[in-house]
Amino acid sequence: MEAVSRRTAFVGAVGVAGATLAGCSATNAPAQTKAPATSGAPAASQSAATAPVDTTPRWPLTGRVLKNADDAKHIAVAVKVPDNKGEHPQMGLDKADIVYVQMDGYPDVVGKTSTRLVPIFHSQFADTVNPVRSIRPVDIPMLSPIGAIIGNTGAFPWVLGYAKEFTRYIVPMMSYMNAKKGAPGAYGILASRVRTLNGITYYDRAVSCHPKVLAKATKKFQDGPKQMYFPWAASDEEVSTNVSGKAAAVVSVPWKKGNSYNMTYTWSAKAKKYLRSMPWGPHVLAGGTRVSCDNVLVIRAKQIFGVIYADGHISTESGHHFEPIHEIINNKGTFYYAHAGKYVTGNWTKGAVNEVFQFTLADGSPLKMAPGQTYVELPNQNAKVQIKE
């Protein structure tokens, strides 16, 4: 059996009476007193401001037509899911509206980083999501524009302090242990995934989340997301890849140094989906479902390992427990968007923590995405994304 990292194990009686993420305690964590300063979102261009407005009721996280507006009046649920080989197969990803792919927890500069997933459920809920892990700093600006509750197993103390500063936008504190009183039944332990190594019992792969139950753990955000998360096209003719897209039979996104450890999406004309593969082979869920999606959105952003302080600045000086940070607040970069075997590229910007991404194509026009399930990859700013015809 493979070695167990201190960052990945729930040990001993953790799964029964006192679960905390191993390695998630500190004596030198920086204090959090107020939210980092933010600025307004980039102003829309004149052409975008004067374009016809699509008034069709839509699910905000998929862009699909919403027949009954009341159906969307409930909180979105995000769940933190590990994505290392030993933690597969996973459960529940196929029901998510959006799945984010982010850094796991090891520095890319030493070539050890893997990925962690964040499926977000709103138009439908998976019955069970497994495995479940801890919060990362980038979850806050990713989820604040939605108003989501986050299923998780905790976080390092300074990360929890950072997340608490934004509880007007998210509900981050209803973790596995906290929910035992606040939301009984929101989490559980899958006995088949409990493992023993050298006489120690580990629950790191066994914790599961039940999003529909977790959604009832708060009264906040029960009107649902207040804005469209992505720029949805009003018709097939408006989808940017149909207007000016180039062939994209395969989209490959590297996560380790040397542009290796690639997540790959292969267009299937039969399935009319992009099929996702891990570096070791097809991405397959428990039960045999192949992971697929309608849209692939690659947002390249600067990755660093450090600490975010109360005033918003990031420190990479030694002496504190570093966490993976994707710099997307008040920032910009490049993106790739693929749909139906074609892709377009351009620039992204994001303003304050609770503001959505803005996407502009190379010709200056706004991106228009096809409704459907979207996988969002967040590789490093200089990652060599490979696209094959």
N, C-alpha and C positions, 0 to 999 in steps of 0.2 A: 504493500500500500504506500502511496506517495507520502512524502513528508508534509506535516501540517504547519503552516505559517502562524505566527502569533497574531497576525491581523485577521485570520480567517476562521478561528475556532471558537465555538461555544463549548465551554469545558464543564465536565462533571455534572453537577446538579443544575447547571444553568438552564437547561430546557424545561426544568420542572419548577424551580423556585426562585431563581435569581439571575436571569439571563442578562448579561452585559457583554458587549463585543470585546474579545480579548485584545489587549493593547489600547483600549479606549479609556484611559485615565491619565491624568497629567498633573504635575505640580507647577509647571512653568507656562501654562496656557495664558495668552494675553487676555486682558479684561475687555469685555464688550459693554459699552455704555450707550452708544447710539448708532443709528444706521449710517453707513457711509454716504457721503454727499453724492447726489446725482444731478444730472441736468436733463433738460427736456429732450424728447425724441427729435430726430431730424425732420425738418419741415418737408411736407410732400411737394413734389414738383407741380408746376402750374398745369401740365397736361394731365397729371393724376388727379388734381383737384377738380378739373372740369370734365373728367370722364364720367359717363353715365354710371349711376350707382345701382348696383344689383340689390334689389329689395326682397329677393326670394328668401324666405325663412330657411336657414341652414344650421346644421349641427356645427358649432364653432370650431371643433377640433378635427373634423373630417371634411367639412364643406358640402356634405351630402344634404339633399333637400329634406327639410324637417316638415312633416305633415301636420303635426300638432305641437304648437309652441310649448305647451305645458310639459311635454316629454323631456325637454332639455332643462327643466327647472330642478336641478339637483347638483350637488357638488361633484367635481371631477376628482378621481382618485388616482394618484401616482404610487407606484410601488418600486422600491429599490431591489434590483435583481442582479446577482453576480453572473459573470459570463465566462469564467475560466473553465477549461476543459473538464476538470474534476467536478465542477458544479452542474454540468449538464447531465441529463436532459432537464429543461425547464418546463414550467407549466403556465398557461394563461396568456402568453404573448400574442396569440392569434386573435384575441378579442380586443386588443388595445386600439385606440384611435391613432395615437402617436407613440413611437418607441424611440427614445433617445439612446445614443451610444456614447459613453463618456469614458474618461480614464478611470482605471480601477484604483490604483493607489501606490504604484511604484514608479520611480523616475524614468521617463523616456530616455534620458541621456545615458543611462546605464543599460538600456534595452530590455528592461524587465516589465514594462507596463503592459497590462492586458486591458480588458474593457469591462465596464459595468453598464447594465441596461436600466432604463427608466420607462416602463410602459405606463401610459396614461389612459385611463378608462373614463368615458363619459357617455357616448352613445349606446354602449353596452358594457356589461361587466363580466369578467371571467369569474367563474365560481371559486376557483383557487389559483393563486399565484405562488410559485415556488421556484427556487429558494428566495429568501428575503435577506437583505443586508442593510448596511448603514448609509447615512446621508453623506453627500459630498457638497462642498461649497457652491458648485455651479448649479445645484438643484434650485437654489433660491432665485436667481434671475431667469432660469428656464421656466419655473412653475408659477412665479408671481403674476405674470400676465393672465394666468388662467384662474387662480383662486382655488388651489387644490389642497386636499389633505394627502399627506405622504405616509404610505406604509413603509416601515423601516424597523431596524433593530437597534437604533440609537446612533451615536456619532461621537467623535472625539470632543471633549468639553468645549474647546474654543469654537468648533463648528456648530455645536448646539447653541452657543451664545450668539453666534452670527445669525443663525436661523431665527432665533427668538426676536431679533430686531425687526423682523419682517412678518410678524404674525397678523398684521393688517392685510396681508396678501395671501398667506399660506397657513396651513395647519401642520406644523412639522413634529409636534411633540407627542402624538398619539402612537408611540412605538410599541413594539411587542410587549414589553413589560408594563408600560403605562396603560395599555388597553385592557389589561386584565380586570381593572376596576372600571375604567371609563367606557370600554366597549367590549364586553365579554363576547367571545365568539368571533371577534374580528381576526384573530390569529389562531394558529394551531401548530401541532408538531406531527409531521408525517413519520410514523414509526419505521417505515421502510427505508428512510433516508438517515436515520440515526446510525452513527458508526462508532466503532471502538478501535483505538490504536494504543498499543502499549498499556492496556488496562484502563485507559481514560476514554470516557464517552464524549463524543462530539455531536453538537446539534447544528453546526454551521450550515449544513445542507438540508436540514429538516424543517426549519421554520417556514410556515406558509401564511399567506394573507388571504382574507376573503373580502374583496373590495366592496361588495354590496353592503356588508355588515359594517365595515369601517366607515362608509359614507354616512352612516347614522350616528357617528360618534361626535359630531359637531353640528351646531345650528348655523354656523357661518357658511356663506357662499352657496346657500341652498337655492338661489335663483339661477345658478349655473354661471359659466363664464360670461363676462360682460362684453367680450369683443371676439372677432374672428382671429384665431391664432395665426393663420397663414393667409396669404392673398389668394383667395379662391376665385377661379374663373367662373363666369356666369354660364358659359356654354363650352362645348368641346372645341368650337372654332377659336375661342379666346385663349385656350391653353397654350402657354409660351412654346412648348415643345412642338405643338402642331403648327405654329406660326413660323418659327425660325430654327427648329431643332436639328441637330446633327445626330447621326446614328450612334447609339449607345447600347450595344448588345450586352456588354459587360462593363460594370463599374466596380473598380477595385480600390479600396481605401486602406492605406498602411497605418499601423499603430506603433510600430517599434522602429528604432533607429535603423538606418540603411534602407528605409522604405520597405520594411518587411512586416510580417504578421498581419496579413491583409484580410479585411472583411470584404466579401465579394458578392455582388448582386448580378445575376444572369437573367436576361429577359427571356421569358417563356411565352411564345405566341399562343401556345395551346392553353396555358393557364391564364394568360393575359395579366401576368404579374411578374415582378422581379423576384427570383428565388434567392434566398440568402444562404451564403456559405461561410463557415468559420475557417480559420487557417488549416484545420485538420480535416475538413470535409463538410458535407451539407449540414446546415443548421436544422436539426430535427427536434421537435418537442416530445415530451413524454406522451406515449400513445401513438407516435409515428407521424404526426402532422409536420409537414415541411414548412418552415418559416418563409413567408412571402409578403410582399407589400405592393401597393399601387405606385407609390412615390418614393424616390430616394433623394434626400436632400443632404448634401455634404457642406457643412459650415466650417471652414478652416479658421482656427483662432489660436492665439498664442497660448501655449501650455507651459506652466511653471509649477514648481513645488514650493510652497511657502505657507505663510500665515497672513490672514486678512485682519487688520486692526480696526479699532472702533472708528477711526477717521477715514477708513476706506483704503488706506495705502497697504501695499503688500510687501512683506519682508521675506527675504530668502536667507537671512543671517541664521547661523546655527544657534541652537539653544532651545528651540521649540519643536514640537511635533509638527512636521510639515504634512500638508494634504495637497492632492492634485487640484490645481486651479485653472480653469479656462477663462481667459480674460475676454468677456463679452459685454460687460456693462460699460456704457459710454465708449463704445469701440466700433471697429469696422474691420472688414476683411473680404475675402473672396469666397464664392460658393459655386456649387454645381447642383443642378436639378435635373433628374432623369425621370421620365415617364413614358411608358409604352414604347420602349426601345429607342428613344431619342433623348437628347440632353441639351441644355443651355447653360451658360455660365455668366457671372457678373459679380457685383459687389454687394455686400450686406453691411448694414449699420444697425446698431441698437443703442437706445438712449438709456433711460433710468431703469432700475431693477424691475419695475412692473410694466415696462413697455415692450411691445412685440418687435420682432425683427422686421426690418424693411429691406427689400431686395430690389436691386436695379440691374437690368441686363446691360450688356456691353454697349448697346445702341442707345441707352438712356431711358428705355421704356421700363415700366414696372413688371416684375415677374407675376405671372398668372398660373396658379397651380391647379391641377385636376383634383376634384374631390376624391377622397379615399383615404386609406391607411398610409401613413408616412413614417419611414425610418429616417431618423436624423443622425448622421455621423458627425462627431465633433473632433476631427483629427487636428494635429498641430498645424500651425500657419504655413509651414513649408512642406507639408506632406505631399508627396508626389502621387496625386490621384490619377490612376490609369483608366482610360476609357477606350474600349475596343469596339470597332464597328460590327 
